[in-house]
């Protein structure tokens, strides 16, 4: 994909402490095409801040791509996600840290929304049955 990186949903660096787990991050189920601007910009920035948070607290992270049939982008036969999303939950404090969506464009932006709105956008429940107290603000 000349205009896209093969972006990792979970970065290898997060599993540098365990060679077997780190190797799993390079399998196909952990990679989706991202614009270079997204992969090396807001997505990378969120990975870095999340890694820093994980040094102080135990985190539970959900993430994925979002395809929209009305805005289908096909590159070399592959349907490219329109957006990526990430949910970060702090297991120590039982706080939902963030629910973010990232546009997979040449000028990516990220925005926050509620878990319910994300699930509505995705068309399915993430089945997060954890006791959320409140959302931390940035």
C-alpha positions in Angstrom: 0.0 0.0 0.0 2.1 2.9 -1.2 0.0 5.5 0.7 -0.6 3.5 3.8 1.5 2.0 6.6 0.6 -1.4 8.0 -0.3 0.0 11.5 -0.2 -2.1 14.6 -3.3 -2.0 16.8 -1.1 -3.0 19.7 2.5 -1.7 19.4 5.4 -4.3 19.7 7.1 -2.0 22.2 4.3 -2.7 24.7 5.4 -6.3 24.9 9.2 -5.8 24.8 9.4 -7.6 28.2 8.2 -10.9 26.6 9.6 -12.1 23.3 6.7 -14.5 22.6 4.1 -11.8 23.2 6.1 -9.2 21.3 6.3 -11.6 18.3 2.5 -11.9 18.3 2.1 -8.2 17.6 3.5 -8.8 14.1 0.8 -11.2 13.1 -2.0 -10.2 10.7 -4.7 -9.9 13.3 -2.9 -7.0 14.9 -2.3 -5.0 11.7 -4.5 -2.8 9.6 -3.7 -0.2 6.9 -3.3 3.3 8.3 -2.4 6.4 6.5 1.2 7.3 7.2 0.0 10.6 8.8 -2.3 8.7 11.3 0.2 6.0 12.1 3.1 8.3 12.7 1.0 11.2 14.2 -2.0 11.0 16.5 -2.1 7.2 16.8 1.6 7.1 17.7 1.1 10.0 20.2 -1.7 8.1 21.9 0.4 4.9 22.1 3.2 6.9 23.8 0.9 8.5 26.4 -0.8 5.2 27.0 2.5 3.5 27.6 3.5 6.2 30.0 0.2 5.8 31.9 0.8 2.0 32.0 4.0 2.6 34.0 1.8 3.9 36.9 -1.4 2.0 36.6 -2.8 -1.3 35.2 -4.8 -0.5 32.0 -7.3 -2.4 29.9 -7.3 -1.3 26.3 -9.8 -2.0 23.5 -9.1 -0.8 19.9 -9.9 -1.5 16.3 -10.8 -0.2 12.9 -14.2 1.0 11.6 -15.4 0.5 8.1 -18.2 2.6 6.6 -20.0 1.2 3.5 -20.9 4.7 2.5 -17.3 5.9 2.5 -15.6 2.8 1.2 -11.9 3.2 0.3 -10.3 0.4 -1.6 -6.5 0.2 -2.1 -5.2 -2.8 -4.1 -8.3 -4.8 -3.3 -8.2 -4.1 0.4 -11.0 -2.2 2.1 -9.3 0.5 4.3 -10.8 1.5 7.7 -12.3 5.0 7.6 -11.6 5.4 11.3 -9.7 3.8 14.2 -10.9 3.8 17.8 -9.4 3.2 21.2 -10.9 2.8 24.7 -8.6 3.0 27.7 -9.7 1.9 31.1 -7.7 2.2 34.4 -8.0 -1.0 36.3 -6.5 0.5 39.4 -8.9 3.4 39.8 -11.9 1.9 37.8 -11.9 5.1 35.7 -12.6 5.2 32.0 -9.6 7.3 30.8 -10.7 7.9 27.2 -12.8 6.8 24.3 -11.3 8.2 21.1 -11.8 8.0 17.4 -9.1 8.8 14.9 -9.8 9.6 11.2 -7.7 7.5 8.8 -6.9 10.4 6.5 -4.0 12.4 5.2 -4.9 15.0 7.8 -6.0 12.9 10.7 -7.8 14.2 13.7 -8.9 12.6 16.9 -11.9 13.2 19.0 -13.5 11.9 22.1 -17.0 10.5 22.6 -18.9 8.4 25.0 -18.7 4.6 25.1 -22.4 4.4 24.1 -21.8 6.6 21.1 -18.8 4.6 20.0 -20.8 1.4 20.3 -23.6 3.0 18.3 -21.1 4.0 15.6 -19.7 0.5 15.5 -23.1 -1.2 15.4 -22.3 -3.5 18.3 -21.6 -3.6 22.0 -18.0 -4.0 23.2 -19.5 -5.8 26.2 -17.3 -3.9 28.6 -18.8 -5.0 31.9 -16.4 -3.1 34.1 -17.7 -0.7 36.8 -17.0 2.7 35.2 -17.0 5.5 37.8 -16.4 8.5 35.6 -14.5 9.7 32.6 -11.2 11.4 33.3 -10.8 14.7 31.4 -7.6 15.5 29.5 
